[in-house]
């Protein structure tokens, strides 16, 4: 009887982990859709990013204060330097470049470029930590970049304005996030994932709001209520909830399984963009996204093999 209860509880925990990982992937994917909808009224990336952070930072401040009371060991000066530096690179800079890129490229292409972060993380780790890259991983990376090239060239042929600049900005955003992941690897284990994420998001939010205060007049906030509604949705459903849902998922099924489930992200974005934004789905786009997914799956599966 006890064994049956343990199995039932274990299966329930695994099921919850899978559901949380799926919801997190869809939530992160929806961000590009919400940004594109907001851009119908205002194409100001600095203001949109400030609104997103303004509505999400109270949650992270609350979590940071709650965690601070639970952790008796305070962060030292080196830890704070890492939190500030990685928060600026991984969340603030990455988000700003992504918002700027979304001004000129489709939501589907943006999500596929962002999804290259596992390949960049592998390359950065190899360069910094002198780790060899196996043939399987090289082949998987080649698949991913071939898929992006296919979609990119198709969009260029379709004469989508500003695609080169937009794709370059989103690629830089992906690189910025990959630098954060590589740098945060050892720090997360020592500080704690939730505490580090909350502190880093507060840093990124502060930087975004400061940037707005310096670069924009207060009249820039004279926007339709629709934009504020989308900003709140972006903060809650595409920032706060996915971050914590992913943490809950990792706790139940592990980071490897959560990452594999996250590969539904680009597919989710393509479908949402088709339904909500009216972005058409072409055969080259389907083929390219398939190559990207196969490549990322290959890297994720390889990373789960025991060394």
N, C-alpha and C positions, 0 to 999 in steps of 0.2 A: 504494500500500500504506500509506504514512504517513498519507495523507488518510483512508483507511478506518479506520485505528486511532484517529485523532483523533475521527472521527465516533462510533465505537463507545464510546470513552471518554467523550465528551461526552454521548451518549445515556444511558450508565450513570450519570453524575453527575446528570443531570436526573431519571432514574428514582429514584435514591436520595433526591434532594431531595423529590420528591413523596411517597415512602414515609415519610420522616422527618416531613414536615409533617402527613400523615394521622395518624401515631402520636402526634404532639404534641397534635393536636386532640382525639383520643380520650382521651389521658391527662389533659388538662386537664378534659375533660367528666366523666371518671369521679370527679373529686374530690367532686362533689355527691352522687353515689351512695354513696361511702365514708363521707362525713359523716353522711348520713341513716341508714346502717346502724349507725354508732357511736352515734348518738342513741337507738337502741333500748335501749341500756344506760345511757347518760349524756347528758343534754341540756345539759351545761355547756360552752358555747362557749369560754370562757376556757381550760379544761383541754384541750379537744380541739385548740385552736389551738396551745397550748404543746407538746403531744405531737407534733403534726405538725412544728413548727419544731425541736424537740429532735432528732428523728430525721433531719431534712434538713440541719441546719446543719453537721454534720461534713463533708459533701460540699462545701458551699460554702466552708468554711474551707480545705479542701484545695485547691480550685481557686484561691481567693484567694492562698494562699501560693505555688502553682505559677506563677501569672501574675505575682506580684510579683517573682519571680526573673527572669522573662523581660523585664519592662519596666524599663529603666534609669531612665526619667524618673518620679520619684515624684509623687504628687498634691500640689497646693498646698492652702492653707487653704480657698480658695474651692471647689475640687473636693470636698474632704471635707465641706464644708457642704452641697453639693448631694447628695452620696451619702447623708448622714445624713437630710437633710430629705425627699428623694424616696423613700428606702427606708422611712421611717416612714409617709409618705402612700400610696405606691403599693403596698407589700407588707404592712406591718403593719396599718394602719388599714383598708385595703381588705379584707384577709382577715378581720379581726375582725368588720367589719360584715356580710360575706358569711356567716360562720359563725352570727352572731346571726340573720340573716334566714332561714337554712335551718331554724331551729327551728320555723318556722310556715308555710313555703310549700313547694310541691313542688319537686323537683329540676329538672323540666322548665321551670317558670316562672322559677326562679332563673337557669338558663343563658340563657334568652331575654332577661331583663333585663340580665344581664352583657354580652350580646352587643350591647347598644346603645352600647358604648364608642366605636365609630367615629363615631357621630352626635354624641356629647358632645365628642369630640376636635375635630371640625369646628367646633362652636359655640364652644368655648373658644379655639381658634386664631383664629377670626374676631373674638372680643372682645378678645383680648390683642394680636394682631398686626395688627388692623384689616384682615383679609382678607375680601373679599366672598364670599358664598355663592351659587353659581350656582343657576339654576332646577332643573337636573337633580338636584343634591344636595338641595335643599329638598324636591323630590318624593320622593326616596329616603328622606329622614328621615321624611316624613309617612307613608310606607308602613310603616316600622319601628314608629313609635309607634302607628299604627292597629292593627298586629298585636299589640303588647303590651296595648293597651286591650281588644282582643277577648278575649284569653286571661284577662286580669285580671277583666273583668266576668263572664266565664263562671264563674270560680272563686268570685267573690263570690256569684253566684246559687246556686252549689253549697254555699254557706255553709261554706266552708273557714275554720276559726277562725284569727284573727290574721293574715289575708292582707294587710290594709292595712299593718300595722306591718312584717311580714316583707318585703313588696315594697318598702316605703320604705327599709328598711335595705339591701337588696340594690341598690336604685337609688343610694343614697348610696355604696355600695361601688364601683359602676361609675363614679360621678363622681370618686371618690378616685383610681381607677386612671387615669382619663382625664387628670386633673391631672398625674399622674406622667408619662404619655406625652408630654404637651405640654411639660412642664418638662425631660424627659430628652432631647428631640430633639437639641439641639445638643451636649449633654454626652456622649451616647453616641458621637458621631463623634470627639470629642477624647480621651475616656478609653478607649474600646473597649467594645463590647457585653458581652463575657464578663466582663471585669474589673469593669465597673460593676454588672452583675447579681449577681456573686458578692459584692461588697462590700455592695450594698444588701440582699441576702438575709441576710447576717450581721447587719446593723443591725436588720432586721425581726425576725429570730429572737431577738436579744438583748432587744428590746423585749417580745416575747411572753412570754419566759421571766421577765423582770423583773415583768411584769404578774401572771403566775401567782404568783410568790413573794410579792408584796404582797397580792393579793386572795384567795388560796386557801391553806388549810393543806396540809401534806404528805399528810394522810389522803385528800385529793381524788384522789390517785394510786392509791388502793386500788380498782382497776377490774378487771373480768374480762380474762383474757388475750386474748379476742376483740377488745377495744377496742384493745389494744396492737398486735395484728396488723393491724387496719384502719389504725391510725395510721402504722405502718411502710409499709404499702402506699400510703397517702396521700402520705407523704414521698417514697418512691422513684418510684412510677408516676404520681403526679399533681402532683409538684413538681419534683424534680431532673431526671428523665429528659426530661419535656416541655420544660423550659427549654433544655436543651442540644440536644435533637433539633430544636427550632425554630431555634436558632442555626445548626446544621448545614444545615438546610433553606434558610434565608435565604442562606447562603453559596453554595449550589448553584443555586437558582432565583430568588433575589431576594425582597425583603420583600413586594412586591405579589402575586406568585404564591402565596407562603406564606400570606398573609392570605386570599386567595380560597379556598384549600384548607381553611383554618381554618373556613370557613362551615359545614362539616359538623358542627361542634361541637354546636349545639343539637339537630340531628337525632339525633346519637349519644346525647346525654343523654336525649332522649325515649324512644329505643328501649331504652337500658339501664335507665331508670327503670321502663319497662313490664315488662321481663323480670325484673329483680332485685327491684325494690321493689313491683311490682304496681300502679304508678300507671297509671290508665286513660288512654287516648289518645282524646280526643273530636274531633268535627269542628271545633268552634270552635278547639281547640288546634292542629289541623293547619293550618287556615286562617290562624290568627294567626302560627304559626311560619313559614309560607310567606311572609307579608307581611314579617316581620322579615328573613328571608333575602334576599328580593328587594331590600329597602331597603339592607341592608349590602352586597350585591353591587353595587348601583348606585353607592354611595359609593366602594367599592374600585376598581371599574372606572374611575370618573371620576378618581380620584386618580392612576391610572396614565397618563392622557393627558399628553402633553408640554405644558408651559405656554408 
